Amino acid sequence: MARRRRSLFVLPVIVFACSVAGGIYGPKLGVASAATETEDLDLDVRNFSKVLSLVEANFADRVSADKTVYKGAIPGMLRTLDPHSNFFDAREYQLMREEQKGHYYGVGMQVSPQPNGKTAVKAPFPGSPAYKVGLRPGDLIVSVDSKLTEGLNTTEIADMLKGPRGTPVKIAISREGVADLMIFTVIRDEISRKSVQDAFWIKPGYAYLKILVFGETTSREMDDNLKRLGENGIKGLVLDLRQNPGGLLNQGVAVADHFLAKNALIVSHRGRSAPEKAYVAEHGNHGREYPMVVLVNRFSASAAEIVSGALQDHDRALILGETTFGKGLVQTVYPLSDNTALALTWAHFYTPSGRLIQRDYSGKSFYDYYFRRDENARNPVDVKMTEGGRTVYGGGGITPDEKFETAKLDRFQVVLLRSGLFNFTRSYFGAHPASLAKGWMPDEPLLLELKSYLKSHGTVFTEAGFAKHHDWIKRYLAQEMYTTAFNVDESDSMFARTDPEVETAVEMMPKASALLETAKKIIVQRMKSQR
């Protein structure tokens, strides 16, 4: 298999990737220069092939092309370019395509590893085959089609649960409060994954909509949600892009298009071998100019930054939260043989004002780039103005108009999030009916029960520490318990309704409205002065 892979894939990819890195596709190169660089490239490829052959023939242990090329040479080469060019093996490429398409075939549930090494059902998706047969959060997966899951990771188990539509899979689970194993036969079906959570009214006239990722159906899902609410009746919208890692460029453009005036510039990109291309609002907001507050944080990236940057530059929305990630690189994914793929950066994107959002990644490790970010990083030379005349900076993500800083979690909170609240919920519903009243929230007796459970299971905390996080614990415990008693959609809705940052966003609607009106007046004055 390794030999077949090499003949079909390795040398063509090396030639292609080295060509990009060497820059031999410059459009104005003369014949003599092109010939010389082609000769240099041929020599580089021959040297690489020689090194690869020497390694395979003489290394102390047996090696394969999977290890030397797929996990070594290609990723190593891409790491010299930028933090976002990447090689996807077959499994990674499949998962990426599933996320973009928004559907796959399987039973429809999230699974998660547990501290004891077992794997549990995290949440069945509402309406999925898993949900319909009665699987619920906290169920420990013992076997799939009689194959024990002990020693398998969550990826391996998730793969076992997927399969052709209409095929059965037998799942054996251990449930708290039930002495014997429970066996569920689930018929696989198409599982649709929402990229937009169900929008709802926070209070009369004020709507909340959260985009999880920019997949192939995102703009349609958003339009459907706004239509369901009755968009003409919206007095203010909270658009939540927190934790959104981005996704497809065209979907980010389509989302921004919905809120901007027709023909407004949304984003542009250009690269070494790509002419500048601008994307404008083709449909526009049809005169709907209700105030907007966009929520972002340090994990909002890529297409999420395209949307928030466009709305900020046009003074269409107030941006609230933390400085975004700062990914302003555009990748194209090139499918390769053996169901693998190459994501290659080929351009930078710029907001309507012309600022580059990409953070500087030179002179630092990729670990530092991803995990040790300067929240105040920006390029003092890349200074631009919004339509309303406000100063904005490039080079460090989207800086919010108003900051909302979330306190860093302490060790006790991390333990609760990783397993404490989930395992307590599993134990609680093992002894109580899996149902709650609408609008339910944890009361003090339940918090005392949680406290006793945590102590009996070795969780170290102080009374002062528990009291300090009292409200936080109630909210996150309710999130877990709603998932079991109702479903994950109801849990998400409750969690958003009780979010202090969402409440702050609603309070800032008058400021967002004033921002929009001020920008309009300045634009009108500017047009008059140019006549």
C-alpha positions, -999 to 999 in steps of 0.1 A, spaced: 0 0 0 28 24 9 45 17 -25 13 24 -44 8 56 -25 42 68 -33 38 62 -70 5 79 -72 10 107 -48 43 115 -32 64 129 -61 35 149 -77 28 166 -43 65 172 -36 68 188 -71 37 209 -66 45 220 -30 81 228 -37 70 247 -68 48 269 -47 74 274 -20 101 282 -46 78 306 -65 84 294 -100 49 302 -111 56 340 -113 37 352 -144 65 374 -158 94 350 -157 115 347 -189 122 314 -206 158 312 -194 149 319 -158 120 293 -159 144 267 -173 170 274 -147 145 272 -118 129 240 -133 164 224 -133 168 235 -97 135 219 -88 143 187 -105 175 185 -85 156 192 -53 132 164 -60 160 140 -69 178 148 -36 146 143 -17 140 109 -34 176 99 -26 172 108 11 139 90 13 154 58 -3 184 59 21 161 62 51 139 33 40 169 11 32 191 19 62 172 33 92 175 11 123 138 3 124 114 -5 95 97 27 83 69 34 58 59 62 35 30 69 58 55 78 86 83 95 65 61 114 40 26 118 53 36 125 89 71 138 83 81 154 50 48 170 40 37 184 74 73 195 80 74 214 47 40 231 54 52 242 88 78 263 72 51 283 53 25 295 78 4 282 108 -26 273 86 -14 254 56 -21 218 64 -21 182 52 -52 161 59 -51 124 61 -81 104 50 -98 106 84 -92 143 89 -103 151 54 -135 131 59 -143 150 91 -136 183 75 -160 176 46 -187 164 70 -185 196 90 -186 217 59 -215 198 43 -234 197 77 -245 161 74 -233 125 76 -247 90 81 -249 75 115 -268 74 148 -266 111 156 -249 116 190 -218 131 205 -196 109 225 -169 119 250 -140 103 269 -143 98 307 -116 100 334 -121 63 340 -110 55 304 -146 47 293 -166 65 266 -200 81 274 -228 95 253 -224 133 256 -256 143 238 -279 127 213 -290 152 186 -327 160 188 -348 139 164 -318 116 156 -321 78 156 -301 77 189 -325 102 205 -356 83 193 -345 50 207 -339 65 242 -301 68 244 -293 97 268 -263 117 282 -242 97 306 -248 63 291 -215 44 290 -208 27 257 -198 -9 265 -198 -24 230 -208 -17 194 -221 -46 173 -207 -69 200 -172 -54 198 -160 -41 232 -151 -5 233 -126 -8 261 -92 5 249 -107 24 219 -107 62 217 -137 83 209 -127 86 172 -127 49 168 -160 45 185 -176 73 165 -164 56 133 -181 23 144 -213 41 149 -213 56 114 -224 36 83 -247 35 54 -282 48 57 -308 22 68 -282 -2 83 -286 -13 119 -260 -10 147 -264 -27 181 -252 -6 210 -247 -20 245 -246 6 273 -243 8 310 -267 33 327 -265 46 362 -293 30 383 -298 1 360 -283 -32 370 -280 -49 337 -266 -37 304 -291 -21 281 -291 -30 244 -303 -6 217 -306 -14 181 -304 18 161 -311 22 124 -285 46 109 -299 76 90 -287 109 75 -277 132 104 -280 169 98 -257 191 119 -269 226 125 -244 254 119 -269 279 133 -286 274 166 -323 280 168 -329 318 171 -352 331 198 -365 363 214 -344 374 244 -372 399 252 -399 414 231 -384 428 199 -348 416 206 -336 385 190 -306 362 196 -289 342 169 -257 321 172 -236 308 143 -215 279 153 -194 274 121 -196 286 85 -206 255 66 -223 250 32 -258 257 46 -251 285 71 -265 315 53 -297 295 44 -301 284 80 -297 320 92 -322 333 67 -347 306 78 -343 314 114 -348 352 109 -378 345 87 -393 322 114 -390 349 140 -404 376 116 -374 397 108 -394 428 101 -404 429 138 -368 428 151 -358 459 171 -323 446 178 -303 415 171 -275 399 191 -254 379 167 -232 355 186 -199 345 169 -180 334 200 -161 301 197 -168 302 159 -136 289 142 -147 301 107 -152 280 77 -162 287 41 -154 322 28 -185 324 6 -208 317 36 -191 345 56 -197 368 27 -234 357 24 -240 363 61 -225 398 60 -245 405 28 -277 400 47 -270 429 71 -252 455 48 -265 478 22 -265 465 -14 -231 470 -31 -213 475 2 -178 460 3 -176 430 25 -140 417 22 -112 415 -4 -83 392 -8 -50 391 -27 -19 370 -29 14 367 -47 -1 349 -76 -37 360 -72 -51 394 -83 -71 413 -58 -108 402 -56 -135 421 -38 -167 407 -25 -197 431 -22 -232 427 -9 -252 415 -39 -286 414 -22 -283 437 7 -304 442 38 -335 456 19 -336 486 42 -337 466 74 -313 485 97 -321 474 132 -293 478 157 -269 449 161 -244 437 188 -220 411 176 -204 389 203 -168 377 197 -140 362 217 -104 350 213 -117 318 195 -137 337 168 -116 333 136 -115 334 99 -150 338 84 -163 350 118 -137 378 115 -148 386 80 -184 391 92 -175 410 124 -148 431 105 -173 441 78 -200 450 102 -176 471 123 -160 489 93 -194 499 81 -205 509 116 -234 485 111 -229 467 145 -213 472 178 -187 445 185 -187 432 221 -163 408 238 -126 399 234 -101 405 206 -106 378 180 -81 352 170 -65 371 140 -66 346 111 -66 366 79 -52 339 56 -72 323 28 -67 286 21 -78 264 -8 -82 227 -2 -67 206 -29 -81 170 -29 -54 144 -35 -52 106 -40 -61 81 -12 -88 106 0 -62 130 14 -61 167 9 -38 198 11 -50 231 25 -27 257 11 -26 294 19 -27 315 -12 -40 349 -2 -46 374 27 -80 389 33 -87 425 41 -117 442 58 -136 469 39 -114 496 54 -83 478 41 -69 464 73 -52 430 75 -66 409 103 -38 382 103 -16 383 134 22 382 130 35 346 132 71 352 124 98 345 149 76 324 172 66 287 175 32 275 164 24 267 200 30 303 210 10 315 180 -20 294 190 -19 295 228 2 325 239 -14 354 222 -10 391 230 -46 403 234 -35 438 226 -14 430 195 -20 452 166 0 468 138 5 506 146 12 512 109 -20 495 98 -44 523 109 -77 527 91 -111 544 95 -146 531 96 -173 547 76 -183 568 106 -147 580 111 -137 557 140 -101 545 141 -95 507 137 -62 488 135 -51 457 116 -26 430 123 -42 416 155 -77 403 149 -109 424 154 -107 445 185 -141 449 201 -157 483 204 -167 473 240 -147 448 260 -164 420 280 -137 400 297 -146 365 309 -128 356 341 -102 328 337 -114 295 351 -97 282 383 -88 246 389 -121 238 406 -142 251 377 -121 231 352 -127 199 372 -164 206 372 -165 213 334 -144 182 325 -163 156 345 -178 168 378 -211 182 366 -215 156 339 -210 127 363 -233 142 389 -260 146 364 -256 110 353 -258 99 390 -288 122 397 -309 109 368 -300 73 377 -321 78 408 -347 103 395 -370 106 365 -352 121 335 -375 151 333 -377 187 346 -402 214 346 -400 242 319 -379 271 332 -364 249 360 -331 260 376 -311 243 403 -322 251 439 -301 251 471 -310 215 481 -297 203 448 -265 223 452 -260 207 486 -265 173 469 -239 182 443 -215 193 470 -218 160 488 -214 141 456 -182 160 447 -167 154 482 -175 117 481 -158 113 448 -126 130 458 -130 165 443 -110 190 464 -126 224 470 -133 248 498 -166 261 511 -155 296 501 -145 284 466 -180 268 461 -197 299 474 -176 321 451 -188 303 420 -224 297 432 -241 314 403 -217 300 378 -223 264 391 -260 268 389 -259 278 353 -235 252 341 -252 224 361 -285 235 345 -268 232 311 -259 196 318 -293 186 333 -313 203 305 -294 182 280 -307 150 297 -342 162 307 -349 180 274 -323 180 247 -292 198 237 -311 225 218 -331 234 249 -299 233 269 -283 258 245 -313 281 246 -314 281 284 -276 288 285 -279 317 262 -309 332 280 -289 332 313 -256 345 298 -244 377 314 -227 388 281 -259 384 262 -277 405 288 -250 431 284 -254 430 246 -292 438 250 -283 467 273 -260 481 246 -286 482 219 -292 519 223 -254 525 218 -254 503 187 -283 523 174 -265 556 180 -234 542 163 -255 534 132 -272 568 131 -240 587 137 -223 569 108 -253 576 85 -251 614 93 -213 615 87 -217 596 54 -244 621 42 -222 651 52 -192 636 34 -213 631 2 -225 667 4 -190 680 8 -178 661 -23 -204 676 -46 
